[in-house]
Amino acid sequence: MEIRIGIQQSVRELMVEIDDEKAQAKAKTAAEAALTGKTEVLSLVDNRGREVIIASAKLAYVEFGAPEGARKLGFGS
C-alpha cells in the first residue's frame, strides 16, 4: 500500500510503501492518532526499514492506497 503524507508549508509530499497488512493497520491507527492530536508525532516504517517521523502539528493530510492497476511512469514500470 502506498501512503502519501502532506506536510504543511511544503510543496512536496512524502511517500511510504507498506505491504504487510498488520503494518498497514498500525499505520492507519498511528495516522488517526496524529491527525486528531492524541500523539505528538507520526512514526512509520516502510518496507525497506526506513523510518519516517513527522511532528503531528505539521501534518496536512495522510492518504492511504493507490487505485488498483494505477499507471506507473518511469524506468521502474
N, C-alpha and C positions, 0 to 999 in steps of 0.2 A: 504494500500500500504506500502510496506517495502522500506525504504530509507537507503542506506548504504553510510557512509561518510568516505573517506580515509583521514588520516592526515599525512602530511609529517613527516618523521623520526619517525614513529610509526608503529610497526608491526601489531597492532590491528586496527580494524575499528569500528566506532560507528554505531549502528543500531537503527533507529527510526521508529515506526509504526504509520501511519496516515491513518485513514479510511474515514474521511469526504472529499468529493470532492472539496469543496471550500478551505479547508486547504491544500489539495494536490496541487492545482493550485498555492496557495500562496507560498508553499514551493518550487515549481519549479521556480517561479519568483525570490524568495529570493536567491536560489542557483545560478541561472544565474547571478544575480547582484553581488554576492560574488565572483564567479569564474572569472568574467570579470573585477573586481576591482572597480565596481561602489559603493560598500559598504565595510566597513572595517571588518564587522562581519557577520556570517551566524547564524541566530537565528531561531530555530524550536521548536514547542511544540507538543509532542506526544499525543496519546490517553489518557494516564493517567495523563496528565497535567505536565509532566516532561519537563523542558525547557533546550535545549542544545544550547550553544553559542560557536562558534568557530571563531577564527581570520581568515579572508579571506586569509591572507598571508600564512597560514599553511595548507590550503585545498589542497589535492592531487586530489580527484575526488568525485563526488556525483552520486550515482547510484540509479535510481528510479525503483521500481517494482520488482516483482519476477514472474517467469513463473507460469501461472495458473496451479494448481494441482502439484506444486512442492512438493517433498517428504520431510517431516519433520522428524527429528530424535529426540529421547529422550522421556522423560515421558509425555511431553505436546502434543504429536502427536495423 
